[in-house]
Every structure is written in C-alpha cells, then in structure tokens.
Amino acid sequence: MKKTILSVVLLSAMLSPSQAQKKGGGITPDMLTKMEQSYKNDATDKALRNALNATSIDNLARSTEATPVDGHFAIQVKSKGITNQRSSGRCWLFTGLNVMRSQAIEKYDMGEFQFSQVYGFFWDQLEKSNLFLQGVIDTRDKAIDDQMVQWLFKSPINDGGTFAGVADAANKYGLVPIEAMPETYTSVKTSNVNKILKYKLRDFGIQLRKASEKGESLNKLNGLKTEMLGEVYRILALVYGNPPKEFTWVRRDAKGNPVATENHTPMTFMEKYGDNKIINDYVMLMNDPSRPYYELFEIDFDRHQYDGQNWKYINLPMDEIKKIAVAGLKDNKMMYFSSDVGKYFDRQAGINDLKLYDYESLLGITMKMDKKERIESYESGSAHAMTLCGVDFNEKGETTKWLVENSWGADSGHKGFVIMTDDWFNEYMFRLVVEPKYVPEKILNILKKKPSLLPAWDPMFAPEM
C-alpha cells in the first residue's frame, strides 16, 4: 500500500462515527491526499526542513537586500537616560512621562531625570479597579452574558493603556520624581499581582451583582464598592509602596551638581516640572484605513478613570500625520507614538524595516495584505507606545526614516532607540499625540464634530503594552 493511502486509512480509522463530519466542510480523505502532495520531500524541501527544524525562521529569512540603516537624523530631540519598563506592560505610561521629562530636562538644564513611573501606575491601577466596579454597578440590570458585561469581566484590569491615562492621572494626582517613589520588585514584574487583582475584582464584581439581585440600593452598592477599593488600595500599597503626599527633592544640573533643594506635593511638582500644555490640551491622531479619514471617533469606556476621558481621535491619512509629526520635531518636541513594533523587527539592532525578512522566498508563500486588510483580519494593531524623537530626509525633503526612544532599557535595540524606515512607518504606525499648535486648523475643526462612538471591544483599541 502506498504511503499516502495508508496515512488516509489510518486517519479515517481514528475518527469515530460521532466525531466524523456529517455535513461537509471537514477534511476529507481526497482533500488530505491533495494537501500531502504540496510537500514534495525533494532535496529542496529536505534542506529547508532541516534548516527550519534547527534555526529561527527570522534568521533564515533575513534578507541581504535590506538597505543598511544608519543612526544619523537631520532632526533629533535630545534626551538623557533610557528608561526600562522591564516585565510590565506600562509602555504607555513610560512614553507619556518620557515626553514630559524631555521638556523638564531642557527647561532646567538637568542631567538624567525621570518621573516616578510606579507613582502613576499605583493610581492607574486603583482608578482602573474603580472603573471596573462602577461599570459592574452600571450594568447590574443586564444579563451576565450581555456583551458589555462579558467585556468587563474578561479583563477587569491590566497594565496597558493610552496617553489619556497619563494625562488624567497627572491632572488628578500630580507627578513625583523617581527618587520620591522608586520602582519595586513587583512594579517591574507585574504578572503575579495582576492575577491576584483580576481574581479579586471579578469576585467583587460577582458580589456586587448578587447584592443588586437581592434588591440592595444604589447607596448600599456604592458603599460596598468603597470597601472593596480599600482592599485593592492595601494590596497596591504593599507591592508598590504608599504614594507620598509631600517630599523633599534635590534638583541637579547637567553635571550632577545639586542646585536646589525643594519641598513639594505631587501637584506642585507636576505644575513646575510637568508639561501642562500636553497634559491639558492634546490631540490624538490615528491612521486607520479601515475607517473614513477626516472623521472623529470615540471609543466607549476606553479610559483609565471613570471620571476621565475616553480615547477620542481624528483619523487621518499618513501624509497628514507625517507633516504634523515633522512640525513637532522641528520645534524640539518629543511625541507620544504607537505602532505594531513587532512586525519586521530586529530587536537586537533596533530596526523596523519591511525588507528585513523575506518569508515569501523562504517558505514559498505570498504575504500581500495591505494595512486595511491586516486591521480587519486582526493581523495588525497598535501594540506598543514609544516616544517619537527624530526624523531624516532625502535630498528632495521627503521623510526616509524615523527615530523613537523605547522603554526597554539602554541595552535594547539601537542604544535604547528604534530606527524605523519610512516604508515601515507607513504600514505599521497607528497613533500620535500632539499639541494643537502643530495641527492645521482644518483638521482641528474636526474636533467640533460629534464623534462616531465605537464599542469598547473594538479590536483596534486593545491597550498598548
């Protein structure tokens, strides 16, 4: 008996009558025979199989046709010190704080300086806990299998977020330097406490729904919520530290010499060293070709605080976003930026380039989806926030590559930075946050429109990690 026929017989014998496909749509013996013919097991297939069994696909697909990318940029906003989010999903928070610290360093001629990331994260996690619990109260009359209720319980809390979370937390709780509230073991490795918080919040959510079913008043439910948040606060204080209400801080110049000893509250520190323009008045831009351009969109319940701001953005073609980004960089402004950084990425070298890997030639396949199709099929989305800080041009004045400051440590990538070719930028860049002064008036006027409301579970708006 031929090998192909034998394999089909064995496959058929393994399927019991109850398991067999009865209505079509399953893999039939004839289909399987045709599939098996795609693998020829000739010298080429054997060589590829041997190589792929022992080596990374990316290593084998690395293309020699990729254009060398250098580290020179016509415009580069300078920064001091690369941050490191480590094993946490706080990229949005690091990025937002990095945007502000660059302005503080320049204004006060400081050396390496950081805002405390764990301070902002403490309040973010407390606010997200309240957001979830209040969402449960608001939906208490809906069935447990209602889509909104399911969405709430599916992810009651996480590390990820957007710039709106940075702005809302700074406005409500202020900022502190990293010396006033340093990182902890858990803040740089959040997975274990995340599991505990998710468990407790889901437990609390069920308790609130049961209390509502018993006829408890809204005042009673709000009282229960406050007690529950007290338990969350204690957990956060134990693993991240109790946020300071007052502190003394020594400011140092670029050479490390102390120049001032200052007493602050988080709010006075934010007012002096935070970037109030970007915190209080910012425009969020998106490049999403799956939706109409020059329109305003808002994502329901996509916020960090119950009393905070939903993610609201103007959807624009890429050429418009590039002009705005260049205007900001020319004015020495870093910008909050997010992309699908993992695509065509050499993490060690810190390069994003569409020509880096030739998977098609290696595997004999085609990979031709455009950006719209990748979004609609869940193949691509905004996954990671970084700080846009540089751009380069050719002799015609056209953008050729972009520089972003990452938050994966100085040993990651191009000395802590990532270089993105312009072609890659077109395909995998998604979000940019800017001050209104860099946005043309005709685009700013779009903010006056009533936004189209998108559901909280829209695939394009998973939190950036």
N, C-alpha and C positions, 0 to 999 in steps of 0.2 A: 504493500500500500504506500502511495506517495506520502511524503511528509505533510504536505498541505492538507490532503484529505484526512489524514489521521488526526491532525490538530482540530479540524472541524468536527469530526466524530466525537472526540473527547470533550470538546466544548459543549456540544449538544447533550451528551450524556450527563454532564454536570448540572444541567438545568432541570429541575423537577417540573411537572405539569403546572403546579401553582406558580412557579417562578417564570414560566415561559411567557413571552409577549404574545398576546392574543389578538391585538388589533392592528398590528403593523407599527412601524416606527422603531422597532428594535433592530439589533444587528442580526441579520440572517446568515446562514452558512455561505450563501452565494456572495453576500456583501463582504464577509470576512475573507473569502478567497481572493476577491479583488483587492482588498486592503493589503493583504500579505504580499501581493505582487509589487507593491510600491517599494518594499525593502528588497533590493536585489541580492544583497550579500555578496557583491562582487568585490574586487580589490579596493575600489574607492570607498564603498560602504564599510568594509572591514577596517580600513585605515581610519576613517572618521570615527567609527565606533570605538576603536582602541584609544584614539586621542581623547574623545569626549568622556570615556569611562575613567580617565585618569587626570584630566585637566579641566580647569574652569572654562566654560563656554566663552566668557568675556576675553580670556587670554587668547583663545584660539581665533576669536572673531576680530581681535584688534587689527585695525586696518593700517597698512603702511601708506595709504593715500591721504590720511588726515593731515591737514596743513599744520605745521608747527605753530603753537600759540605762545607768544612772548608775554612778559609781565609789564610791558610799557603801556601807559594810558595817558592820553592827552589831557584828561581831566580826572583827578583823583582827590576825593575829600580825605584828608588825613585823620587817622585815629591812633590811639595809643593803648595797646594791650588787647589781645584776643580773648574773648570770653569762652566759657565751656559749659554747656547745659548738661553734659555727661549723659547718664542713662535716665533722662527725663524727657518729656515732650513739651518743654517750655520754650520752644524756639520763638514763638510769637512774643513772649514776654522779654526774652533776651534782646530780640530785634528792636522792639519798641523802646527799651531802655538804652540800647546802643545808639539809636537815632538821637536821643536826647543828650546822652553823655558827650557825644562829639561836639555839640554846641557848648556845653558847660566847660569842657577842656579848653576850647578855643577862647571863650569869653574870659576865663580866669587864669589862662596860661598854666594849666595844671599838667602834671605828668600822667601816668597811668591812673585811671579813676573808674570806678564802677558804682552804679546804684545797686542796692541790695535787691537781688532777684527773689530771694526767699521771702522778703518782706511783702512784695507784691503778690507772690504766689500764695502766701498764707491767706490774704484777704480774698484772692481769687477763689480758692477752694471753699472758703466759708460762704462767699456770695453764690457760688455755683450750687452749694448744698441748699441754700435758701431758695434759689431759682427752681430747683427740682421739687422741693417740698411744697412750695407755693403753687407750682404747676400741678402737683397732685391734688391740692385743695381745689384749684380752679376747675379741674376736670373730674371732680369726685362724683358727679352725676352721670358720667359717661361709663360705658361698659369697659371691663378690663381689656377686652380685645379691640377697643377703639384704636385707630391708627395713632392718634396723638398720645394716648395713654401708653401704648406699646413703645412709642418712640422715647417717652420719658423714662420708662423703666429699663429700656435697653441700655442706655448709657446715662445713668444719673449724675455722673461726674467723670471728668477726665483731665489730663494735663493740657490738652490743646486749646487753641483759641485764636483770636484775631486782634488787630490793633485796637478795636473798640474796647476790648477788655483792659488794655494798658491804660487808655485814656480815662475810662470810667473809674478804675481803681486809684489812679493818681489824683483825680479830682475829689474822690471821696475820702481817701486815706492818706494822701500825700506820698512822699518818697523819702527814703533814708539811704545813706551811703552804706556800702557793703560792710564797713567796719562796725556799724551800729547793729547789724543783724546779718552775721555771716552764714554761709551755706552750712548745712548739716549732712550727716551721712544719708539721711532719708531724702533730703531735697535733691540730691544728685542721683538718687536711685529710688524712684518713687513707686515702683510696681507693687511692692508688698502693701504699703499703706493704701494705695489705690484700691486694692482688692478688699481691704477691710472697710474703707469708706463706702464703696459700692454696695457691699453687703448691708452695712448699717442703714444707708439711705433707702435701699429697697425695702428693708424691714420696716423702717419708719413710714415709708410710703404706703405699705400694706396696712399698717396700724391706723394711719390717717383715713384710709378708705373704709376700714372696718368701723372706725368711730363715726364716720359720716353715715354709714348704713344703719347704725344704731340710733341715728337721729340727733347726734351731738350738734350743738350750734356752731356757727362760724367762729364766734369768740372762743369757744372751747377748742376748736381745731387750731386756731392761731396760738393759743396758749400751749397746746401740745407741741406745735412746731417750734416755739421758742425753747422749750425744754429739750427737744431733740437737737436743736442747733447748739445748745450748751454742751451737749455731749460731743458734737463734732468739733467745737472750739477747743475743748480739752485735748482731744486727740491731736489736733493740729499744733497746739502749743507744746505738747510733749515731743512731737517729732521734728517740728520746725523752729521752736522757740516762741516765746511770748513777745509780740511786737512791741517795740519801745514807744513810749508816749513822749519822752524827752531824752535828749542825748547831747553829749559834747563831742565835737569833731574837729580834728586838726586838718586844715587845708594846706596842701604842699604845692610848691611851684614845679615847673618842668624838670628842675634838677633834684627834686626830692626834699628841698629845704622847707621847713614849716614857715608859713607866712601869716596864719591866723588861727586862733582857737575860738570856735563858735559854739554857742548853745542853741539848740533847735528843737522844735517839734517836727514831726513829719510834714505838716502843712507848711511851716515856714521854710523848711529845706526845699520842698517842692517849688515854692514861689520864687526862691532865689536861684536854684540850680536846675530846675526842670525847664522844659521848653513849652511855655504856656501857649504859644501860637499853635503848635501841632497838637497839644492836648485838647485845647478848647475849640479849635476851628480847623478841621481837616476834611479832605475829600478822598473818598475811596473810589478807586478806578478798577475796572475789570476788563479783561479781554476774554470773552466767551462767545465764540462764533456760533454756538448752538442757539443763541438768543439774539433778538434785534439789537443793533447798535444804536447809540444816541438815545437810549432809554434808561429810566431809573428803576432799580429793583430793590426790594427789601425782603429779607429772609425772616419769616415769622419765628419768634422765640430763639433766634440765633444771637444771643447776648450772654454776657457773663454775670450780670446783675439783673434782678427782677425789675429794679427801677433804672436800669441802664439803657443803652442804645442798641437796637437791633443793627445787624450788619446791613448797611444801605449803600449801594454803589451805582455808579454810572458805567454802563457797558460801552466800551469804545473800541474802534479798530486799533490794531497795533501801532500804526504810524502816528496816530494821535497820542497814544501813551508814550511813545518814544520821545516825541517833541517835548512833552511835559517833563519827562524824566531828565532829559538833557538840560532843560531850563533850570531845574532844581540843582543839578550837579554843578552847573556853571556858577550858581550862586552859593557854592560851598555847602550844600545841604545834603546830608545823608537821607535816605528814604526807606520806609518800610516796604518790603518787596517779598512776594512769594511765588513759588514755582513748583513744578514737578521735578525736583532736583535729581532724583534717582535715575532718570532716563538718560541714556548715553552719557554716563558719568564715570570719569576716572577719579575715584575718591582720593587715591594717594597723591595724584598730581594736582587735583583740584581743578579739573577741566570738564566742562559740558560742551560737547561738540557732536553734531549729527553724524559726522564722518568717523567718529572714534571706532565704531564696531560695525562690521559687515556680517550681520547674522544671515542675510539672504544668501550670500555666496557660500558660507559655511554649511548651512543646512538645506540649501536648495529650495528656499521659500520666498514669498513676497511679503513685504510689510509696508503697505501703501495707504493706510488710513490717514485722513487729514485730521486737523485739530478738532473740528466739529464732530467727526465720527468717533474720535478717541474719547471725547467727553461723553457723548451719548451712549457709548458702549461700556462706560466705567473703566476704560483703559487708562485715562489720564485725568488728573485733577490737581488742584492746589494743595500740596502736601507739606511744604516746609517754608518757613519765613526766614529771611535773611536781610541784611542791610545793604541796599544798593549804594555804592560809593564811587564808582568810576566808569568811564566810557572812553572809547577810542574811535577814531575816524580814518577814512581813507582820504586820498588827495581830492576827491570830489565832495568831501564833507559828509559822506554817508557813514552811519554807525557800523562798526565792524566787530566790536566785542565789548563786553560789559564786565565790571568787577563788583563782586559782592563780598562783604565781610560776613563770615559764618560764625556760628557759636558752638563749634565742635572742638575748640582748643587750637593752640598755635601749631601743634604737630600735624594737624589735619590739613590736607589739600595744599594749596599754594601759600604756605606760611600762615595758614588760618583763613585764607581767602579762597574764593572760587571764581575762575575765569569762564565766561560764557560767550560762545561765538554768537554773532548776530542772528544767524540762521536758527540756532538752537533757541535763542531768546524768543524768536517769533513763534515757535512751536510749543514751548513749554512754560513760558512766563504767563502768569494769570493776574496777579493783584499788585497794585501800587497805591500807597497812601501819601498824599502831598498836601502842602499848604495851598489855599485857594489862589494865592497870588501867582502861582505858576500855571494855572488853568485858564484857557481862553474864556472870555465872557460868554460866548455862545454855548460853551459846554457847561459852565456854571449855571446857566439859566435852566438847564435840565433838572437841577435840584428843586426847582419851583413846581415841577410836575408832581402829580400824585403817583407814588411808586406802585409798580406791579408787585403784589405780595406773593412770595414763593413759600412753599411749605418747609417746615423745619427739617424735614428728612430729605430734602433735595440733595442728590449725590455730589453736586459741585461744592457743597458747603460743609463738608466734614472739617472738624477743627484742625488747624495746622499744628504739626508736632515737631 
